[in-house]
Amino acid sequence: MPITPLHLGPGAAFKALGGRHFSFMVFGGSQALMDIEPLIGILRDWDILHGYTHTLPGALVIGTLAGFIGKPVSHMALKWLAIPHYPFTWLASFTGAYVGVFSHILLDAVMHPDMSPWWPIASGNPLLGIVSIDHLHLSCLLTGVIGAIVIALRFKAHGRA
C-alpha cells in the first residue's frame, strides 16, 4: 500500500510536541505527496518504486511544495469545517511539511530495499532492516496513541489543539 496511515502516528507525536508551531494537516499532506511516485510505480509496474522522491533532495523539494500549498489549503479547510485552531502560520506549515517528508524517508528506508535515501551523498540503504517491520509499525502506532492522548488533553484544557 503506497500511502500508509501508520506514518501519521509519529505526526501525532510531533503535533503533541510542537503544538501550534506544527501543522498535522500539512504533515499528512506531505506524506501523501511523498507517495505519489510509488503509486505511479505500482500502476506502471516499475522495478523501483521509491526513487528520487525518497531521497534527501526529493524530500526537500516535496517538503517545500507542501509547505507553500499547505498553509492556504489548511487554513481554508479549518475555516470551512469551523475547527477551533490557533492562527495558522508559515512556521507551522513548513515545520509540518519538512518533518513529514524527512520522517517519511526515515520510516520507509527501514523497510524498502529499493531506496537510496542519502543520494547523492551515498548510494544504497544503510537503514534497511535496522528494526523489524513489526517493531516499526508498533512504534508508529504507539507514538500515534501517545500523541493523540496529549493532543486530546491539550484540546480539553484550551479548546484548541
DADAJO-V671365 format. One record per backbone hydrogen bond with DSSP energy under -0.5 kcal/mol. NH is the residue of the N-H (numbers start at 1). CO is the residue of the C=O. Records with the same first field share a line. If there is no record, write none. Layout:
# DADAJO-V671365
NH=CO ; CO
This chain:
# DADAJO-V671365
4=2
7=4
8=5
9=6
10=6
11=7
12=8
13=9
14=10
15=11
16=12
17=13
18=14
19=15
21=18
22=19
23=92
24=22
27=23
28=24
29=25
30=26
31=27
32=28
33=29
34=30
35=31
36=33
39=35
40=36
41=37
42=38
43=39
44=40
45=41 ; 42
46=41
49=47
51=49
54=51
55=52
56=117 ; 119
57=119
59=55
60=56
61=57
62=58
63=59
64=60
65=61
66=62
67=63
68=64
69=65
70=66
71=67
72=68
73=69
74=70
75=71
76=72
77=73
78=74
79=75
80=76
81=77
82=79
83=78
84=82
89=87
93=89
94=90
95=91
96=92
97=93
98=94
99=95
100=96
101=97
102=98
103=99
104=100
105=101
106=102
107=103
108=104
109=105
110=106
111=107 ; 108
112=108
113=111
115=112
118=124
119=116
121=118
122=118
128=125
129=110
130=127
136=132
137=133
138=134
139=135
140=136
141=137
142=138
143=139
144=140
145=141
146=142
147=143
148=144
149=145
150=146
151=147
152=148
153=149
154=150
155=151
156=152
157=153
158=154
159=155
161=84
